[in-house]
Amino acid sequence: MSDRLFAHEVGAGGEPVVFLHGFGAGHFVWRDIQPAIAAARTTIAYDLPGHGGSLAFAESGPPKVAARAVLSDLDARGVSRFHLVGHSMGGAIATLIAASAPERVASLTALAPGGFGETIDATHLRRYATADTEEKLAAGLSAMYAPGFALAPALVAPYADAIARPGQTEKLVEIAALLFRGERQGVIPYELRAGLPMPVKVLWGREDPILPFSHTEGLPPRMALHAFSGAGHMLADECTADVVHLIRENIR
C-alpha cells in the first residue's frame, strides 16, 4: 500500500494547474492539454486513487475519498493555492475540493462533471470497468464519444497499458460498485455548487452519452456554461483546442 499519489508534473511558475481524470482513466487523458498549459506555469496531472500509478494508494472509492487524498498530496508538495481542471468523476472531485477549501482554489474548470445530476449510464461504465483486452477497451471508449468520432489506436494504448497492471481491472470493478446505485450517482448539493466563490467554467458536450447534457439545466448562476454541439463525453479529445482556450481564460 502507498500513502502518496502518482502525478505527472510539467512546467514551472505561477499557481499550479491541477488536472483530475475520470473513472477508469489516468493522467494521460490530458496528453494534449497539459503541455499547452505547462508552457506558462506548473501543471500537476494526477492518477487518482485506485488508478494507474496510484493503484496501490491506501484508500480508493467515492469522490470524497479522492478529494481528501488530492488535498493531502498537494499539502505534501507545499502547494497552498491552485487551479483545478476535472473531467467526469474528476470534475466531481474537483468540485468537492473547491467546496471544502475555497480559499485555496483559484479557479475551477469542469468538463462534463459527475455529481451535477442523478442520471448516468452506469451500466456502460460497469461493463467498461471489466474490459481486460485492448479490443474491449476500444469498444467501451468508442461509446463515450459522439457518433462518428474516429478513435485512433494511439488514444486507446495508454488505457491498455493501465489495465495491464495486476489488480487494475478488479479495482475498477470495486470502485464502480461504490460509485453507482442502479443508474444513479450521488449528487453534489446545489448549495455547495452555488456557494463556490472562484471563477467556474462548466464544459459539456450536447451529445454526451454518459452524463446527459440535461445536467446543465439549473446550473448556479455564477457557473459559466460552455456547450459543444456534436461532442460527447470525451471533450479533451473531441474539442482539444477549445478546452485549452477555456482553461487559459479561466486561470487568468
N, C-alpha and C positions, 0 to 999 in steps of 0.2 A: 504494500500500500504506500501511497505518497501523500504528502501534505502540500505539494506545490502543483500548480497548473502549468502545462506547457503553453508557451506563447512564442509567436514569430514576431520579433521586433525589428523594425526597419525605420530609418530616418533619424533625425535629430532636431531638437529645438521646439520651442512653444509648448503649449499644453497638449499632452498626448491625445491621440485619437484611438479609442479602444473599439475593436471590432469583435462582435459576438455572432457566431453562426447559428444555423437552425438545427433541428433534430436530424441525427444521422449524417451530419456533415463534419466540417473541420475548418481550421484556419484557412485552408486552401481555397475556399469559396470566394475569398477576397483577392485572388491572384491578380486580377486585372484592375482592382480598385485600390488596394493598399499601396502599390508603388507610386501611383499618381498622387495620392495624398501625402506619402512619405517624402515627396520632393521638397516639401516645405516644413515638415515637422515630424516629431516622433510618432510612430504608429505601433500599436500592440494588437495583434490578432491572436485570440485565444483558441485553444482546443478546450471546449467546455467539459466539465466533469463527466466521465464515462465515455469520452470520445477521443480517438486518436492518441496523441501524446499524453493526454490526461485520463487514459483508460483506467489507470491504477489509482486515481485520486480516491481518497478515503470515503467520500460521500458523492452520490450522484442521484439524480431523480428529478423532483419538481423544480421549477424555475426559482423558487425561493432559496433552495439549497445552492444552486449555481450562482445566484446573485450574491449571497454571502461569501462564497468562495472567491469570486472575482474581486469583490471589495477587499477581502483579506489579502489576496495576492498583490493588488495594487498598493496596499499598505506596505507589504514586504518590499516592494520595489521603490518605495519612497515617493509614490505618485499621489499628490494630495488633491489635484483638480484635473479634470479630463473631459473630453468629448466622448459621447457614446454613439456607436452605429450598430444596430442589431437587426438580424433578419429572422422572421418567423419565431421560433422558440427563443432565439437570441434577442428578438425585439421585445418579447415579454420580459426576459431577464433584464434587458437594458432599462425598460420602463420601471421595473421594480427597484433597480439600483437608483434611478433618478428620483423615485418617490421616497426612498429610505435615506438618501444622502444628497438632497437637492443642492446644498451648499458646495458640493464637490463637483457637480456635473455642469459643465459649461454649455452643452447643447446635447440634444437627443435627435438622432435620425433613425426612424424605424421603418424597415422595409417589410410590408405585409406582416405586421407583428401578431404573435399569438396573444391571447388574453383580451382581445378587444370585442369579442363576441363568442357565444357558446358553440356555434356550429363549426365543424371541422371534418375533413374526410379522414377520420381516424382509421377506418377500415383499410384505406390505402397505405397509411403510414405504418400500421401494424404489419401489413404484408411486406412493405418496403424494409422494415426492420429485420425481417428474416432472410433477406437477399444474401446469398452466400456465394454467388458467382458474378462475374462481370456482366454476363448477359442479363441476369435478373436485375442487377443494379441499373443497367441501361434502360430496361423496360420500366422500372419503378421511377427513375428520374424523368424519363420522357413524359410521363403522365403529369408531371408537375409544371411543365412549361405550357405556354399557349399552343393550340393546334398549329402545326406547320413549322415549329421551331426545329432546326436541324441540330440534333445533339451529336457533336463531334466526339470521337473516341478520346481525345485529349481532355474533355470535360469529365468523362467517366473514370479515367485512370486513377486520379487521386482518391476517389471513393473506393475503388477496388483495392488500392494499397492500404487504406484504412481498415477495411473489413478483413484483410489478411492477418491482422493482429490477433493472436489467440485470445478468445473470450470476447471479442468486439461484438459479434452478432448476438450472443447471449445477453450482453449488457444492454444493447439497444432494445431487445425484446423486453427486458426488465424495466427499462425506463419508460417505454411505451405503455406498459401496464399501469404505471404510476401517473402518466400524463392524462389519460383519456378515460372517460366513463361513457361507454356506448359511443355515440357520435358527438359527444360533448367534451369541451375542455373547460378548465377553470377560467373565470373572467376577472380581470383586474378591476376593482370597483371604480365607477365613473369618478367618484370624488377624488380618488388618488390621482387619476389621469388629469382631471380638470385643475388640480392644485399644483401641477408642475410649473415652476417659475421660469425655467430656462427656455430658450427657443426650441420648439419641437416641430420637426417635419415628419409627416407620415406619407410614405410612398406605397402605392398599391396598383397592381395590375387588374384591369377590369375583367380579364378572363381567368382570374386566379381559380384553379380547380381544388385547391387545398383549403384555403381560408377565403371565404367569399368576399367579394368587393362590398357586399351589403354591410359588412362590419364597419365601414366608414360612415354609415348613417349615424348621425348624432354624436360625431366627434366633439370633444370640448372645443369651444370657440378659439382658444389660443393655439390649437394644433393646426398647422398648415398642411392641407391635403394636396398631394400631387398624384393624379391619376394617370395611368398609362393604358391607352387603348391598344388592343392587340397583344397585350403582355399577360403572362401568367404569374406563377408564384416565384419564379427564379429571376428576380429583377437584376441582380448583379451580373447575370449573363445576358439577359434579354435587352436591357436598357443601360449598358455599362456607362456610356458617356454621360447620360442624363443623371445617373446615380452619382458619379464623380462630381459633376457640376453642383448638384444639390447639397452634397456633403460639404464641398468647399464653401458654398454660400452660407450654410448653417454654422460652420465653425468660425466664420468671420464675425 
